């Protein structure tokens, strides 16, 4: 390998560092923010049962609560795109998680709700097959849930 | 870098309704390609929305959020004409930040 080739290899390695790393290295991102962006609860997202997912999110023995409302269709024709909204009427709601019981991994999303933000989120998720969808709410340090069955005509995984 | 997000933020009676669409494959890691090989997982892991330096929503996502993700949330205390900023980061370290001006609802 001649000198020029070596230089190219080094440049190539550098470009693979990723924008975030480069920005952090340049001091353009505060260290705290860079770290917050990296946080991702691999344990919770790898969970294969409701109990395990709740545990990985730091909760235990959630109680069913009708103050949580899941807005979603009863029947979804396309499991790839199923609108799911969650509204919590429980005071001091801190976070809302959406879980799909029969997906390969249950947890779809966890939203942190700071004060000043409504205890409401709406998104679209994939459902592998007809399943119960859970909404888990953390409010004032306690965990609550509700669930809703959604029937799927065409599954959202594999293929 | 990924395509820009489409963000619509409207304010009514001091409450801001934010609706956004991101451009992302959200590959589950479960799907096989034409040759029968697994397509590696590629999905947005973190989303943060900020207004005036404070976080108004943050989220962790798994690969079961639908392709080209949609998100809707609401927060209080923002003014017409000011800006909201949204950032996502995916599991390959790609990142995108977009801004939107709050308009009348």
Interface residues (C-beta under 8 A of the other chain):
Chain A: X18 X19 X20 X21 X36 X37 X38 X39 X40 X41 X44 X45 X80 X81 X82 X83 X85 X100 X103 X104 X105 X107 X108 X109 X110 X111 X112 X113 X114 X116 X117 X118 X120 X121 X122 X123 X124 X125 X126 X156 X157 X158 X159
Chain B: X1 X15 X28 X30 X31 X32 X45 X46 X48 X54 X55 X56 X57 X58 X59 X60 X61 X62 X63 X64 X65 X66 X67 X69 X70 X71 X72 X73 X74 X75 X76 X77 X87 X89 X91 X92 X93 X94 X95
